Amino acid sequence: NEEIEFEKLKQAIKHVYKKHDNFKLRFKIDEGEIVQTISNNDNCEIKIIEVQSEEEFREKREKIAREPFKIEEEPLAKFYIFTFPNGKGAFVPIMHHLISDAWTIALIYNEIIETYSAIKQNKTIESKEEYSYIDYINTEKEYKNSEKFKKDKQYWDEKFKTIPDIAVITGSIKGNIDRSNPTGERNQYTIEKEKMEKIKEYCKTNKISLYNFFMAVYAIYIGEISNLDEFVIGTPILNRTNYKEKNTAGMFVNMAPLKINIDEEIEFKQFVKNIAIDSMGMLKHQKYSYQYILEDLRERDKNIPSLYNILLSYQITNTTQNSSGVEYKTEWNFNGCCAEDIDIQIFDLNDTGELNISYDYKTSV
């Protein structure tokens, strides 16, 4: 409810930007290959936008969230501060998925708020992260030459010894479908707190996680409409395996192909438990990226485009978890793009107790 000191907010954003190495990453195409480089420029540009109302703010925020990045020409993070006539305001970070994930956005939000609070109180603020995204990149190089890499490869080779048909949700578009066009729209649904409590109670009684519960429900639906008893659902995995990585900004998420087998003879509870066992195996071997899996499969059959066209994401990411004492609320914006035919995102991003389900779909499909 207090007025914002905008110069100090700018200072906080610039401080957090300089602190994290992921903001220095740049990408370009060199002789047909994508090359990643590290820029020495850690100057953060912040655009100040005056708005007269909450409605105008939402309209402008929606517009900038949908503006594509010029990947080879500009930094892959943009920061905006919106000012209202009453002295209140908002800041909006827009980050490309090449350098960030949902966990990163929550981390950056919380750090900016805490840094802003510390600057206001003339407290000392940390100048550099102990472990950076560049350190993580180096551990990835080491991983590729490790025994763990070989064991993970063996697991996925065995898992996809046979390749199931790709399950699809039939769309309404007739004729040639352009799956390369990422333009998408979002429909959203909320499971209210009361119903969520019942689902949580069911999961607790049967010792299953919410993720596996929703994956099982979705898998049964997909099996029914696609008339398949074996198929793959893509799912993002956090891929942050220790404390240092959980406090590092950057793109850690790995996509994993969860192989579904439906046996009509078993009960739902057992089906969920089967999914849970497969999920545990998937998590144990999560460092082996989906790209590696595809490369291995394409050595057997170069015509394999993908293992799935549908995706289920489950995220509990809290952007209001800090001890700054600053009052604020957060909202997330859809960027108008969709990676697969259907991306179903289940999330409680602000610890509300309700669960939001977003259905993101390619409009071309």
C-alpha positions in Angstrom: 0.0 0.0 0.0 3.0 2.3 0.2 4.3 4.4 -2.6 7.2 3.0 -4.6 10.6 4.6 -4.7 11.2 4.0 -8.4 14.9 4.9 -8.5 15.6 2.4 -5.8 13.5 -0.2 -7.7 15.6 0.4 -10.8 18.7 0.0 -8.7 17.5 -3.3 -7.4 16.6 -4.6 -10.8 20.1 -3.6 -12.2 21.8 -5.2 -9.2 20.0 -8.6 -9.6 20.6 -8.5 -13.4 24.4 -8.1 -12.9 24.4 -10.8 -10.2 23.3 -13.6 -12.5 25.3 -14.9 -15.4 22.4 -16.4 -17.4 21.6 -12.8 -18.5 24.9 -12.6 -20.3 24.1 -15.6 -22.6 23.7 -14.8 -26.3 22.9 -17.1 -29.2 23.7 -16.8 -32.9 23.6 -19.1 -36.0 27.1 -19.7 -37.4 27.3 -21.8 -40.6 24.0 -23.5 -39.8 24.9 -24.3 -36.2 23.5 -22.6 -33.1 26.4 -21.1 -31.1 26.1 -19.9 -27.4 28.4 -17.1 -26.3 28.8 -15.1 -23.1 28.6 -11.3 -23.4 30.7 -8.9 -21.3 27.9 -6.4 -21.3 25.9 -6.6 -18.1 24.1 -3.3 -18.6 20.4 -3.7 -17.9 18.0 -1.4 -19.8 14.8 -0.7 -18.0 11.9 1.0 -19.8 9.6 3.2 -17.8 6.0 3.3 -18.9 3.4 5.6 -17.4 -0.2 4.2 -17.2 -3.3 5.8 -15.9 -5.3 2.7 -14.9 -5.0 -1.0 -14.0 -6.8 -1.8 -17.3 -4.2 0.2 -19.4 -1.4 -1.6 -17.5 -2.9 -5.0 -18.3 -3.3 -4.2 -22.0 0.3 -3.0 -22.3 1.7 -5.8 -20.2 -0.1 -8.3 -22.4 1.3 -6.7 -25.6 4.9 -6.7 -24.5 4.6 -10.3 -23.3 3.7 -11.4 -26.8 6.5 -9.4 -28.6 9.0 -11.9 -30.0 12.7 -11.5 -29.1 15.2 -10.7 -31.9 17.4 -13.5 -30.6 20.7 -12.6 -32.4 20.4 -8.8 -31.9 19.4 -8.2 -28.3 19.7 -9.4 -24.7 17.2 -12.2 -23.9 15.7 -10.4 -20.9 13.7 -7.2 -20.9 12.6 -5.2 -17.8 9.8 -2.7 -17.6 8.6 -0.5 -14.7 5.0 0.8 -14.9 4.1 3.9 -12.9 0.6 4.8 -11.8 -0.7 8.3 -10.9 -1.1 7.4 -7.2 2.6 6.6 -6.7 2.1 2.8 -7.0 3.5 0.7 -9.8 4.7 -2.6 -11.1 7.8 -4.2 -12.6 7.6 -6.7 -15.5 10.5 -8.9 -16.4 10.2 -10.7 -19.8 12.7 -13.5 -20.2 13.3 -15.9 -23.1 13.1 -19.6 -22.3 16.6 -20.1 -23.6 18.0 -18.4 -20.5 15.2 -18.9 -17.9 12.5 -21.2 -16.6 9.6 -20.7 -14.2 11.8 -21.4 -11.2 14.2 -18.6 -12.4 11.4 -16.1 -12.8 10.3 -16.8 -9.2 13.9 -16.5 -8.0 14.4 -13.2 -9.8 11.1 -11.7 -8.5 11.9 -12.6 -4.9 15.5 -11.3 -5.2 14.4 -8.0 -6.8 11.9 -7.4 -4.0 14.4 -8.3 -1.2 17.1 -6.1 -2.8 14.7 -3.2 -3.2 13.8 -3.6 0.5 17.5 -3.8 1.5 18.4 -0.6 -0.5 15.5 1.3 1.1 16.9 0.3 4.6 20.5 1.0 3.6 21.4 -2.6 4.2 24.4 -4.4 2.6 23.4 -6.5 -0.4 25.1 -9.5 -2.0 27.1 -8.5 -5.1 27.6 -11.9 -6.8 26.2 -15.4 -6.7 28.5 -18.1 -5.3 27.6 -20.6 -8.0 26.7 -19.3 -11.5 24.9 -20.7 -14.6 28.3 -20.9 -16.3 29.5 -23.2 -13.5 26.4 -25.3 -14.3 27.3 -25.4 -18.0 30.8 -26.7 -17.1 29.2 -29.5 -15.0 27.1 -30.5 -18.0 30.3 -30.9 -20.0 31.8 -33.1 -17.3 28.5 -35.1 -17.2 28.8 -36.0 -20.9 32.1 -37.8 -20.2 30.9 -39.6 -17.0 29.8 -43.1 -16.1 26.4 -41.6 -15.1 25.9 -40.4 -18.7 26.4 -44.0 -19.9 24.0 -45.4 -17.4 21.4 -42.8 -18.2 21.8 -43.6 -21.9 21.3 -47.3 -21.2 18.1 -46.6 -19.3 16.5 -44.5 -22.1 17.7 -47.0 -24.8 15.9 -49.8 -22.9 12.8 -47.6 -22.3 12.5 -46.9 -26.1 13.6 -50.2 -27.5 10.2 -50.0 -29.2 8.8 -46.7 -30.2 5.0 -46.2 -29.6 2.7 -44.3 -31.9 2.3 -40.6 -31.3 -0.9 -39.8 -29.5 -2.8 -36.8 -30.7 -5.8 -34.8 -29.7 -7.8 -34.4 -32.9 -8.2 -30.7 -33.8 -10.8 -29.0 -35.8 -8.5 -27.6 -38.5 -8.9 -29.4 -41.9 -6.3 -29.7 -44.6 -2.6 -29.2 -44.2 -1.6 -28.5 -40.6 1.5 -26.3 -40.0 2.9 -27.7 -36.7 6.0 -25.4 -37.1 3.8 -22.4 -36.4 4.0 -21.8 -32.6 1.2 -19.3 -32.4 -1.2 -20.3 -29.6 -4.0 -19.4 -27.3 -4.9 -20.3 -23.7 -8.0 -21.4 -22.0 -7.9 -21.5 -18.2 -9.7 -23.5 -15.6 -9.4 -23.3 -11.8 -9.9 -26.2 -9.3 -11.3 -24.5 -6.2 -9.7 -25.0 -2.8 -12.5 -27.2 -1.5 -12.2 -29.7 -4.4 -8.4 -29.6 -4.2 -8.6 -30.6 -0.6 -10.6 -33.7 -1.6 -8.0 -34.6 -4.3 -5.2 -34.1 -1.8 -6.9 -36.3 0.7 -7.4 -39.1 -1.9 -3.7 -38.8 -2.9 -2.6 -38.8 0.8 -4.7 -41.9 1.6 -3.4 -43.8 -1.4 0.2 -42.5 -1.0 0.4 -41.0 -4.4 1.6 -37.5 -5.5 -0.7 -34.9 -7.1 1.6 -34.9 -10.2 1.1 -38.7 -10.7 -2.7 -38.4 -10.0 -3.2 -35.7 -12.7 -0.8 -37.5 -15.1 -2.9 -40.7 -14.7 -6.2 -38.9 -15.3 -4.7 -37.2 -18.5 -3.2 -40.5 -19.7 -6.6 -42.3 -19.5 -8.2 -39.5 -21.4 -5.5 -39.5 -24.1 -5.7 -43.3 -24.4 -9.4 -43.1 -24.8 -9.6 -40.5 -27.5 -6.6 -41.7 -29.5 -7.4 -45.4 -29.1 -3.9 -46.3 -28.0 -2.7 -48.3 -25.0 0.9 -47.2 -25.3 2.1 -43.7 -26.1 4.2 -40.9 -24.7 3.4 -37.7 -22.8 6.1 -35.0 -22.6 6.7 -33.5 -19.2 9.1 -30.8 -18.0 11.4 -31.8 -15.1 13.0 -29.1 -12.8 16.5 -30.7 -13.2 17.9 -28.8 -10.2 19.4 -31.5 -8.1 21.0 -29.5 -5.3 20.9 -26.4 -3.2 23.3 -24.4 -5.4 21.3 -25.1 -8.5 18.1 -24.2 -6.8 19.5 -20.7 -6.1 20.9 -20.2 -9.6 19.0 -18.4 -12.4 19.0 -20.0 -15.8 17.4 -22.6 -18.0 17.7 -25.9 -16.2 14.4 -27.5 -17.1 14.7 -30.7 -19.2 11.8 -32.2 -21.2 11.3 -35.9 -20.5 9.2 -38.4 -22.4 7.0 -40.4 -20.0 6.0 -43.7 -21.6 2.4 -44.6 -20.8 1.1 -48.2 -20.8 -2.6 -48.7 -20.2 -3.9 -52.0 -19.0 -7.7 -52.0 -18.9 -7.6 -54.9 -16.3 -6.1 -52.9 -13.5 -7.7 -50.4 -11.1 -7.0 -46.7 -11.2 -5.0 -46.8 -8.0 -2.6 -49.4 -9.4 -2.4 -47.4 -12.7 -1.3 -44.3 -10.8 1.3 -46.4 -8.9 2.6 -47.7 -12.1 3.0 -44.1 -13.4 4.7 -43.2 -10.1 7.3 -46.0 -10.6 8.0 -44.8 -14.2 8.2 -41.2 -13.0 10.8 -42.2 -10.4 12.9 -43.9 -13.1 12.5 -40.8 -15.3 13.7 -38.5 -12.4 16.6 -40.8 -11.6 17.9 -40.4 -15.2 16.6 -36.8 -15.8 20.0 -35.3 -16.7 20.1 -37.2 -20.0 18.3 -34.6 -22.1 15.4 -35.2 -24.5 17.6 -34.0 -27.3 20.1 -36.8 -26.6 17.3 -39.4 -26.6 16.1 -38.2 -30.0 19.6 -38.2 -31.4 20.0 -41.8 -30.3 16.6 -42.8 -31.8 17.4 -41.1 -35.0 20.5 -43.2 -35.5 18.0 -46.1 -35.7 15.4 -44.3 -37.8 16.2 -40.8 -39.1 12.5 -40.2 -39.8 11.5 -39.9 -36.1 10.4 -36.2 -35.7 9.5 -36.5 -32.0 8.1 -38.9 -29.4 5.1 -36.8 -28.4 2.8 -33.8 -29.5 1.2 -33.4 -26.1 2.6 -32.2 -22.9 1.6 -32.0 -19.2 3.4 -29.6 -16.9 3.0 -29.5 -13.1 4.5 -26.5 -11.3 4.4 -25.3 -7.8 6.5 -22.1 -7.8 6.1 -19.4 -5.2 6.8 -15.8 -6.2 5.7 -14.4 -2.9 8.1 -16.2 -0.7 10.5 -13.7 0.8 11.1 -11.9 4.1 11.3 -8.3 2.7 8.1 -6.9 4.4 7.2 -5.2 1.1 3.5 -5.7 0.1 3.0 -6.9 -3.4 1.2 -9.5 -5.6 2.4 -11.3 -8.7 0.6 -12.3 -11.9 1.9 -14.5 -14.8 1.3 -13.7 -18.5 0.9 -16.0 -21.4 3.2 -15.2 -24.3 1.0 -16.4 -27.1 3.2 -19.4 -28.1 2.7 -23.1 -27.7 5.6 -25.7 -28.1 3.4 -28.7 -28.7 -0.1 -29.3 -30.2 -1.5 -29.1 -26.6 0.4 -28.0 -23.5 -1.5 -28.6 -20.3 0.0 -26.6 -17.4 -1.1 -27.3 -13.9 0.1 -24.8 -11.4 -0.3 -23.1 -8.1 2.3 -20.3 -8.6 1.4 -18.1 -5.6 0.6 -20.7 -3.0 -3.2 -20.0 -3.0 -4.4 -23.6 -2.3 -6.3 -23.5 -5.6 -5.0 -25.2 -8.7 -5.0 -23.5 -12.1 -5.1 -25.5 -15.3 -4.1 -23.8 -18.5 -4.8 -25.4 -21.8 -2.4 -23.9 -24.3 -3.0 -25.0 -27.9 -1.6 -24.3 -31.3 -4.2 -22.4 -33.3 -2.8 -24.0 -36.5 -3.9 -27.4 -35.2 
